[in-house]
Amino acid sequence: MTQFRKSLALAVLAAGLMASVAQAADTRIALVVKSLGNGFFDAANKGAQEAAKELGGVEIIYTGPTTTTAEGQIEVLNSLISQKVDAIAISANDPDAVVPVLKKAMQRGIKVISFDSGVSPEGRILQLNPSSNALIGETCLKLAADVLPEGKGKIAILSATATSTNQNIWIEEMKKAMPKFPGLELVTTVYGDDLSDKSYRETQALLKSHPDVKVIVAPTSVGIVAAAQAVKDAGKIGEVFVTGLGLPSEMAGAIKSGASKSFAIWNPIDLGYSAAMLANDLVKEDLDKVEAGQRLKAGRMGEIEIGEGAEAAMSVPFTYDASNIDEFAKIF
């Protein structure tokens, strides 16, 4: 019996050691978002966790600062480097400010990709755009034109932070696409810093300073909800419409109230899923560089082709309105 107990103890010890080794061998991917408590990124995390479960042996560390600042992200990134994670997938608050710390991460063998809001090329291996930037810009303008009589009227943009990579790119693409919508006149752009209260206040001020604005375009999931609420509280439903990029679950009330007729978004669950899959590819293939035309596997999303500047697009935006909002509000 004593010998049996010894053998059993040794077996348990060996199993424990094997489990520790297996755990240590797991791929750890950090999903670093602009800020915690944002529904869009919570949905992206669900997708990343789905990818991890599908891949097996992958752990997703979902993290980010409490406010949308580069300084907050830098602090988080330094912590992840100390933890020796295998990969970082980041949606950047500032494309340049995070570059030095991400360079340090890559020098230590950590694979870095940016998704959603990009990092300057020297700070990452690849950038996963949720869609084509040009198509996002054009889609936002089309949604604005669709709610106006004959597509004519003044519009304003409510953005996130003034340094947000994707916001600035989409605003620039909107401006490029303006000739396709000659009836639209862009009068101003304001910034809510992806904070609900500030976005609400900026919309209130906008409604007072530009009473002739008919559509507010908010290409940010936080800003669009705040803008819709501000329009409702101002008693301007039917006079001013809000559109842009938002989450169905958060915009269902705005669609039902009439503050918004329609808006667009890709599926953030798919975006988080794809980011995790691509980050895992870089780790497994030990890739420090990707080339235009190269294809990486992204599970149920198929293969994603790398374009110029080591950037890739996931899919086109999808329009949500009264006809489908209830269905999708249950999902994300």
N, C-alpha and C positions, 0 to 999 in steps of 0.2 A: 504493500500500500504506500509506503514511504517513497519507494522508487517511482511509483505511478504518479504520486503528487509532484515529485521533482520533474518528471517528464511533462506533466500537465502544466506546471509553472513555466517551464522552458518554452513549451508550445505557445502559451499565452504571451510570454515575453517576445518571442519571435514574431507572433502575429502583430503585436503592438508596434514592434520595430518596422515591420513591413508596412503597416498602416501609416506610420510616420513618414517613411520613405515615399510611399505613394502620395501622401498629402503634400510632401515637399515638392514632388515632381509635377503637381498640378500647375496648369497655366493660369496665372492671375492677371486679369485684364481690368484696369481701372477705367471706369466710365466717369469722366470729369465733366460736369455740366456747368452752365453759367451760374446757376444758383439752385439750392435745394428748395423744395416746396413749390416748384413750377410743374403744373400738370403735364405739359408737353414732355418734359424730361422724365417725369415719373412713368409716362407711357413708354418712352424710349428704354427705360430701365427694364420694363416688363419684357420688351423684345430681346434685350441683351440677355436677360435671365433665361428666356426661351432658347436662345442660341447656345448658351452654356449647358443647359440640360441636354440639348440635342447632341452637342459635341462630346460631352462627357469629359471629366477631368479638368474642367475649366471653372474658375471662380470669378464672378464679376464683383468688383468693388465699386459700388455706386456712391459717388461723393462729389462735393463741390462746396463753394463758399456759401454763406448765408445771404450775402449781397452780391450784386452783379458787378464786381470789380476785378481788375487784373491782379491787384495785390492779394485779394482773397484766393484766387486761383493759384498764384505763385506759392503761397503758403501750403496749399493742399498738395501741389506738385512736389515740393521739396519733401514733404512727408512720405509721399508715394515712392520717391527715389530711395529714401532711407529704408523703406519696406522691401525694396528690391522687387517690385512688381515686374511682370514680363512684358506688359504692353500698356500703353495709355491711349485712350480714345477721348479727345477733348473737344468740346464746343466752346470756342474762345470768346472771352469778353473783350479782348483786344488782340489783334493779329500779331502785333510786334512785341508787346511787353512780355509775353510769355515765352518768346523765342529763346532767350539765354538759358532759362531753367530747363526747357525741353531739349536744347542742345546738350546740356549736361546729362539729361536722362538717356539720350541716344548714345552718348559717349560711354555710358555704363551698360550698354547692351539692351536697353529698353526700347521696344518698337513703338513708335509714336505715329498715330494718325489723328487728323482732325475730322470732325463731322459736323454737319449743320453750319456752324459759324467757324470759318477756317482760320488756320494759322499760316503765317508767311512761310513760303516753301522751305526756307533754311531751318525751320523749326519742326518739320514733320516729314514723314516718308510719303504720305499721300493724304489727299483731302476728299472726303465723301460728301458731295453735295446732295441734298434731298431730292433735287430736281435740276433741270436746266435753269440757270439764272435768268436767261432771256425770257424763257417761257413763264417763269414766276412773275417777272415784271409785267409782261404783257397780260397775263391772266388777271392780275390785280386791277389793271386799267379796264379790261373788258368787263369785270364785275361792276366797276364804278359806272361805266357807260350804260350798262344794261338796266340800271335802275332810274336813269334820267330820261326825260322826254326827248326823243330824237338823239339821245346820247350827248346832250349839251348841258354844261354847267361847270361851276367851280368846285375843285376838289382840294383837299389838304391831306398831308401825310402825318400820321402819328407813329414815330419810330421808337426803338428801344434806346440804347445808348448811342451817343454820337460816334463812338469808336467801334461799334459792333460790325464785324466784318460782313456777315451776310446781309444785314439791314442796309448797309451802305451800297453793297453791290446791287441789291434788288431795287433800291431807290434810283440808282444810276440807270438800271435797265428800264425802269418805268419812264424815266426822262427820254431815253433813246426811243422808246415805243410810242411816245406822245403823238408823233405825226400820223400814226395809224388811227388815232382817235381825235380828229381835229376839233370836235365839239368840247373836249375837256380842257380846262385851264387849271394848272397847278398853282395855287397862290402861296403856300407856305409848307414848311416841314417843321414839326416840333418833336421834342424828345421826352419820353416818359421813363427812360432808364429801366424798362421792364419791371417797374414797381407799380402796383395797382393804384395806390393813392396818388402818386405823382402823375401817372397817365390820366387819371380821372381829372385832376386839377388842370393839367395841360389842355384837356379837351374842353373843360369849362371855359378856360381863358380863350381858347380858339373860337368857340361859339360866340363869344362876346366881341372879340377883335375882328372876326370875319363872319358877320351874320349872313352873308350871301353864300357861304360855302354849303354845298348840297350833299357832298359825300366825303366822309373821312375814311381814308385807306390806312389801315394799321397792319403792317406785315409782321406782327408780333402777337403771340397767343395771349400774353398778359394785357397788352395795350388794347386789343380789339374788344375784349370784355369790358374793360374800364370805360372805353369810349362809348360803347353801346349803353352802358348804365348812365353815363353823363348825359347822353342824348335823351334818354327816357326821363331822367330827373328834371331836365330842362323843359320838358313838355314839347319836344320837337320831333316826336315820332311822326313820320309822314312828310316832314319838312327836310330832315337831314337823315341820311342813311350811312350806316357803318359797314365796311367790308374789309377784306384783307385776308390774313392767315390766322386761323383759330382752331380750337378743339371742339368737336361736335358736342361733347358733354358739357362744356363750359358756355357754348354759344346757343344752346337749345332755347334758353329763355329769351335771348335777343331775337331769335327767329320768330318765336311765338308772339313777342310783343310788337314786332314790326320795326324795331330799331335797326335790324339787319334783314335784308332780303336774301342774301347769299354770301358765302365766303368760301375760301379754299384752304386745303392743307393736304400734304401727303400723310401717310399713316406713320406716326412717330414710333409705333411699335415696330414696324418694318425697318425704320431707320436705325433704331437701337440694335435690332437683330442683325442688320447688315454691317454695322460698325463693329460689332463683336466678332462676326464671322471674318471680316477682313483683317482685323487685328490678330485673330488667331492664325490666319493664313501667314501673316508676316512672321509670327513666332515660329510656327511649325516649319516654314520654308527658310527661316533665318534670312529674310530679305531686308536689306538696308536701303534698297532703291527699287523703284518700279519704272517701267518704260511705257510710253504711249502705245496702245494696241495690246498690251498685256492684259490677260484676263485672270481674275481671282474668283475663287468659289465662294458663293454666299448662300449656301443651303437652299432653302425653298425659294429664294429670290433669284436663283440661277447664277449665272456668271456675270460679274460686273466688269466692264471694260475700262481700263485706265485711259484717260485722254491726255491732252497737252497740259504741261505744268503739273503732272502727277495728280490730276483731279479726275474724279469719276462722278457720274450722276446716277441716282438710284431709280427715280421714276418721275412721272409728270404729276402736277397737283390735281386734286379732284375737287369738284365743286359740291358744296352742301347747301341745301335749301329746305323749304317746308316739305318737299316731297320725300326726303330721305333722312332728315335730321333725327327723328325718333329712333330709327334703326341704328344709326351710327353712334348716337349719344350713349347707347348701352355698351358700346365697345371701348371707346376712349374719348 
